[in-house]
Amino acid sequence: MLLGNDINEEPVQSNIALPTFSSSECLHMSPAVYVSNHQSFLDIYTLLSLGRSYKFISNRGIFPIIGWAMSMMGIIPLKRMDSRSQLECLKRCMDLVRNGASVFFFPEGTRSKDRKLGDFKKGAFSVAAKTWVSVIPITLIGTGRIMPAGMEGVVNSGSVKVIIHKPIEESDPEILCTESDPS
């Protein structure tokens, strides 16, 4: 992969491998709720390489940084620790799913600083249960080493593996949450 800071600058060779995928046949053509661990800003770029169309949920706090691009992608803003914003976000997600779109959650709610899986929040699983769609768990391996959380200016060499687990169909959000946790 070639990286460059300026169109007049010579590209710099990077030692970042393209993502490898496992079990991509588990991806749905119909609406679904996708969930994944979250280690890095690279996670969204990696997940976009799956070629699926979904709407991400994102902390409204980073919209001032890259908000124009996020708005164009249809990313759903969420204000953390604001129950009204959380309810609006979940309602919007349910409307999107009912209208044929898929939504993507990072159920830990934030990037992991130590690359360990955090506790899952229930929003994604509630949306799936209330709209009767599958949850498709995805595990990302390596993004946190390449670009660690809180060190977005650092890009280390490495590779990324994407594991797409079998869809989970269940009407109880608690069971969906438990079954989606790979640990």
PELIN-V591220 format. One record per pair of residues at least 12 apart in sequence whose ideal C-beta (glycine too) atoms are under 10 Angstrom apart, sorted by sequence separation. I is the first residue (numbers start at 1). J is the second residue. If there is no record, write none. Layout:
i->I j->J
i->I j->J
This chain:
i->1 j->13
i->2 j->14
i->44 j->56
i->58 j->70
i->63 j->75
i->76 j->88
i->77 j->89
i->78 j->90
i->93 j->105
i->106 j->118
i->107 j->119
i->108 j->120
i->109 j->121
i->144 j->156
i->145 j->157
i->146 j->158
i->168 j->180
i->1 j->14
i->3 j->16
i->34 j->47
i->43 j->56
i->62 j->75
i->76 j->89
i->90 j->103
i->107 j->120
i->108 j->121
i->124 j->137
i->145 j->158
i->146 j->159
i->166 j->179
i->1 j->15
i->44 j->58
i->56 j->70
i->63 j->77
i->76 j->90
i->78 j->92
i->89 j->103
i->106 j->120
i->107 j->121
i->109 j->123
i->142 j->156
i->144 j->158
i->145 j->159
i->146 j->160
i->165 j->179
i->1 j->16
i->58 j->73
i->60 j->75
i->62 j->77
i->77 j->92
i->78 j->93
i->105 j->120
i->106 j->121
i->107 j->122
i->143 j->158
i->145 j->160
i->165 j->180
i->1 j->17
i->34 j->50
i->60 j->76
i->61 j->77
i->76 j->92
i->89 j->105
i->105 j->121
i->107 j->123
i->142 j->158
i->143 j->159
i->144 j->160
i->1 j->18
i->56 j->73
i->58 j->75
i->60 j->77
i->61 j->78
i->76 j->93
i->107 j->124
i->141 j->158
i->142 j->159
i->143 j->160
i->165 j->182
i->34 j->52
i->55 j->73
i->56 j->74
i->57 j->75
i->58 j->76
i->59 j->77
i->60 j->78
i->61 j->79
i->105 j->123
i->106 j->124
i->107 j->125
i->141 j->159
i->142 j->160
i->143 j->161
i->54 j->73
i->55 j->74
i->56 j->75
i->57 j->76
i->58 j->77
i->59 j->78
i->60 j->79
i->61 j->80
i->105 j->124
i->141 j->160
i->142 j->161
i->143 j->162
i->163 j->182
i->32 j->52
i->34 j->54
i->54 j->74
i->55 j->75
i->56 j->76
i->57 j->77
i->58 j->78
i->59 j->79
i->60 j->80
i->76 j->96
i->103 j->123
i->104 j->124
i->105 j->125
i->140 j->160
i->141 j->161
i->142 j->162
i->33 j->54
i->34 j->55
i->41 j->62
i->53 j->74
i->55 j->76
i->57 j->78
i->59 j->80
i->103 j->124
i->140 j->161
i->141 j->162
i->32 j->54
i->34 j->56
i->60 j->82
i->74 j->96
i->105 j->127
i->117 j->139
i->139 j->161
i->140 j->162
i->141 j->163
i->19 j->42
i->27 j->50
i->29 j->52
i->31 j->54
i->105 j->128
i->139 j->162
i->140 j->163
i->27 j->51
i->28 j->52
i->103 j->127
i->138 j->162
i->139 j->163
i->21 j->46
i->27 j->52
i->41 j->66
i->48 j->73
i->60 j->85
i->103 j->128
i->138 j->163
i->139 j->164
i->16 j->42
i->19 j->45
i->24 j->50
i->44 j->70
i->115 j->141
i->137 j->163
i->138 j->164
i->139 j->165
i->19 j->46
i->24 j->51
i->74 j->101
i->76 j->103
i->78 j->105
i->115 j->142
i->137 j->164
i->138 j->165
i->18 j->46
i->19 j->47
i->21 j->49
i->24 j->52
i->76 j->104
i->103 j->131
i->107 j->135
i->115 j->143
i->116 j->144
i->136 j->164
i->137 j->165
i->21 j->50
i->44 j->73
i->57 j->86
i->60 j->89
i->75 j->104
i->76 j->105
i->80 j->109
i->115 j->144
i->136 j->165
i->137 j->166
i->19 j->49
i->80 j->110
i->93 j->123
i->97 j->127
i->103 j->133
i->105 j->135
i->107 j->137
i->114 j->144
i->115 j->145
i->135 j->165
i->136 j->166
i->137 j->167
i->18 j->49
i->19 j->50
i->44 j->75
i->58 j->89
i->78 j->109
i->93 j->124
i->96 j->127
i->97 j->128
i->102 j->133
i->113 j->144
i->136 j->167
i->137 j->168
i->57 j->89
i->90 j->122
i->94 j->126
i->98 j->130
i->102 j->134
i->104 j->136
i->111 j->143
i->112 j->144
i->134 j->166
i->135 j->167
i->136 j->168
i->57 j->90
i->90 j->123
i->93 j->126
i->94 j->127
i->97 j->130
i->98 j->131
i->111 j->144
i->115 j->148
i->134 j->167
i->135 j->168
i->89 j->123
i->90 j->124
i->93 j->127
i->94 j->128
i->97 j->131
i->98 j->132
i->102 j->136
i->104 j->138
i->106 j->140
i->114 j->148
i->115 j->149
i->133 j->167
i->134 j->168
i->135 j->169
i->57 j->92
i->86 j->121
i->92 j->127
i->93 j->128
i->96 j->131
i->97 j->132
i->98 j->133
i->113 j->148
i->114 j->149
i->134 j->169
i->135 j->170
i->57 j->93
i->87 j->123
i->90 j->126
i->91 j->127
i->94 j->130
i->95 j->131
i->97 j->133
i->111 j->147
i->112 j->148
i->113 j->149
i->133 j->169
i->134 j->170
i->55 j->92
i->86 j->123
i->90 j->127
i->93 j->130
i->94 j->131
i->111 j->148
i->112 j->149
i->113 j->150
i->132 j->169
i->55 j->93
i->89 j->127
i->93 j->131
i->111 j->149
i->113 j->151
i->132 j->170
i->135 j->173
i->94 j->133
i->110 j->149
i->111 j->150
i->128 j->167
i->132 j->171
i->137 j->176
i->90 j->130
i->128 j->168
i->129 j->169
i->55 j->96
i->128 j->169
i->129 j->170
i->130 j->171
i->135 j->176
i->54 j->96
i->55 j->97
i->128 j->170
i->129 j->171
i->134 j->176
i->135 j->177
i->137 j->179
i->138 j->180
i->125 j->168
i->128 j->171
i->129 j->172
i->130 j->173
i->137 j->180
i->139 j->182
i->129 j->173
i->135 j->179
i->136 j->180
i->137 j->181
i->138 j->182
i->78 j->123
i->125 j->170
i->128 j->173
i->129 j->174
i->135 j->180
i->137 j->182
i->55 j->101
i->57 j->103
i->58 j->104
i->127 j->173
i->129 j->175
i->54 j->101
i->55 j->102
i->56 j->103
i->57 j->104
i->59 j->106
i->125 j->172
i->126 j->173
i->129 j->176
i->53 j->101
i->54 j->102
i->55 j->103
i->56 j->104
i->57 j->105
i->58 j->106
i->125 j->173
i->126 j->174
i->128 j->176
i->129 j->177
i->53 j->102
i->54 j->103
i->55 j->104
i->56 j->105
i->57 j->106
i->124 j->173
i->125 j->174
i->127 j->176
i->128 j->177
i->52 j->102
i->54 j->104
i->56 j->106
i->57 j->107
i->59 j->109
i->123 j->173
i->125 j->175
i->126 j->176
i->54 j->105
i->59 j->110
i->122 j->173
i->125 j->176
i->126 j->177
i->52 j->104
i->57 j->109
i->59 j->111
i->122 j->174
i->124 j->176
i->125 j->177
i->128 j->180
i->124 j->177
i->125 j->178
i->122 j->176
i->123 j->177
i->125 j->179
i->122 j->177
i->125 j->180
i->48 j->104
i->120 j->176
i->121 j->177
i->124 j->180
i->47 j->104
i->120 j->177
i->119 j->177
i->120 j->178
i->47 j->106
i->33 j->93
i->44 j->104
i->120 j->180
i->33 j->94
i->43 j->104
i->120 j->181
i->44 j->106
i->119 j->181
i->43 j->106
i->33 j->97
i->117 j->181
i->31 j->96
i->32 j->97
i->117 j->182
i->31 j->97
i->57 j->123
i->117 j->183
i->30 j->97
i->31 j->98
i->38 j->105
i->39 j->106
i->57 j->124
i->116 j->183
i->31 j->99
i->34 j->102
i->35 j->103
i->36 j->104
i->38 j->106
i->43 j->111
i->31 j->100
i->32 j->101
i->33 j->102
i->34 j->103
i->35 j->104
i->36 j->105
i->37 j->106
i->38 j->107
i->39 j->108
i->30 j->100
i->31 j->101
i->32 j->102
i->33 j->103
i->34 j->104
i->35 j->105
i->36 j->106
i->37 j->107
i->38 j->108
i->41 j->111
i->57 j->127
i->107 j->177
i->31 j->102
i->32 j->103
i->33 j->104
i->34 j->105
i->35 j->106
i->36 j->107
i->37 j->108
i->38 j->109
i->40 j->111
i->30 j->102
i->31 j->103
i->32 j->104
i->33 j->105
i->34 j->106
i->35 j->107
i->36 j->108
i->38 j->110
i->39 j->111
i->40 j->112
i->29 j->102
i->35 j->108
i->38 j->111
i->39 j->112
i->107 j->180
i->28 j->102
i->33 j->107
i->37 j->111
i->38 j->112
i->39 j->113
i->107 j->181
i->27 j->102
i->37 j->112
i->39 j->114
i->40 j->115
i->105 j->180
i->39 j->115
i->39 j->116
i->37 j->115
i->39 j->117
i->37 j->116
i->38 j->117
i->37 j->117
i->38 j->118
i->37 j->118
i->54 j->136
i->37 j->120
i->52 j->136
i->35 j->120
i->65 j->152
i->35 j->123
i->36 j->124
i->50 j->138
i->35 j->124
i->33 j->123
i->34 j->124
i->35 j->125
i->33 j->124
i->47 j->138
i->33 j->125
i->46 j->138
i->33 j->126
i->35 j->128
i->47 j->140
i->33 j->127
i->34 j->128
i->46 j->140
i->33 j->128
i->43 j->138
i->32 j->128
i->33 j->129
i->46 j->142
i->47 j->143
i->31 j->128
i->43 j->140
i->46 j->143
i->33 j->131
i->42 j->140
i->45 j->143
i->32 j->131
i->44 j->143
i->31 j->131
i->33 j->133
i->34 j->134
i->35 j->135
i->36 j->136
i->37 j->137
i->40 j->140
i->42 j->142
i->43 j->143
i->46 j->146
i->31 j->132
i->32 j->133
i->33 j->134
i->34 j->135
i->35 j->136
i->36 j->137
i->37 j->138
i->39 j->140
i->42 j->143
i->43 j->144
i->31 j->133
i->32 j->134
i->33 j->135
i->34 j->136
i->35 j->137
i->36 j->138
i->37 j->139
i->38 j->140
i->39 j->141
i->40 j->142
i->41 j->143
i->42 j->144
i->45 j->147
i->30 j->133
i->31 j->134
i->32 j->135
i->33 j->136
i->34 j->137
i->35 j->138
i->36 j->139
i->37 j->140
i->39 j->142
i->40 j->143
i->42 j->145
i->30 j->134
i->32 j->136
i->33 j->137
i->34 j->138
i->35 j->139
i->36 j->140
i->37 j->141
i->39 j->143
i->40 j->144
i->42 j->146
i->43 j->147
i->28 j->133
i->38 j->143
i->39 j->144
i->40 j->145
i->41 j->146
i->42 j->147
i->28 j->134
i->37 j->143
i->38 j->144
i->39 j->145
i->40 j->146
i->41 j->147
i->42 j->148
i->43 j->149
i->36 j->143
i->37 j->144
i->39 j->146
i->40 j->147
i->41 j->148
i->26 j->134
i->28 j->136
i->39 j->147
i->40 j->148
i->41 j->149
i->27 j->136
i->39 j->148
i->40 j->149
i->26 j->136
i->39 j->149
i->40 j->150
i->41 j->151
i->42 j->152
i->26 j->137
i->27 j->138
i->38 j->149
i->40 j->151
i->41 j->152
i->49 j->160
i->26 j->138
i->40 j->152
i->50 j->162
i->52 j->164
i->42 j->155
i->49 j->162
i->46 j->160
i->50 j->164
i->23 j->138
i->45 j->160
i->46 j->161
i->47 j->162
i->22 j->138
i->42 j->158
i->46 j->162
i->21 j->138
i->22 j->139
i->43 j->160
i->42 j->160
i->22 j->141
i->43 j->162
i->40 j->160
i->19 j->140
i->20 j->141
i->19 j->141
i->20 j->142
i->19 j->142
i->19 j->143
i->17 j->142
i->16 j->142
i->36 j->162
i->36 j->163
i->36 j->164
i->17 j->146
i->36 j->165
i->16 j->146
i->34 j->164
i->35 j->165
i->15 j->146
i->16 j->147
i->14 j->146
i->34 j->167
i->35 j->168
i->33 j->167
i->32 j->167
i->33 j->168
i->32 j->168
i->26 j->163
i->27 j->164
i->32 j->169
i->24 j->162
i->26 j->164
i->16 j->155
i->20 j->159
i->21 j->160
i->22 j->161
i->23 j->162
i->24 j->163
i->25 j->164
i->26 j->165
i->28 j->167
i->15 j->155
i->16 j->156
i->17 j->157
i->19 j->159
i->20 j->160
i->21 j->161
i->22 j->162
i->23 j->163
i->24 j->164
i->26 j->166
i->27 j->167
i->14 j->155
i->15 j->156
i->16 j->157
i->17 j->158
i->18 j->159
i->19 j->160
i->20 j->161
i->21 j->162
i->22 j->163
i->23 j->164
i->25 j->166
i->26 j->167
i->35 j->176
i->15 j->157
i->16 j->158
i->17 j->159
i->18 j->160
i->19 j->161
i->20 j->162
i->21 j->163
i->22 j->164
i->23 j->165
i->35 j->177
i->14 j->157
i->15 j->158
i->16 j->159
i->17 j->160
i->19 j->162
i->20 j->163
i->21 j->164
i->22 j->165
i->23 j->166
i->33 j->176
i->15 j->159
i->16 j->160
i->17 j->161
i->36 j->180
i->37 j->181
i->35 j->180
i->37 j->182
i->35 j->181
i->37 j->183
i->33 j->180
i->3 j->155
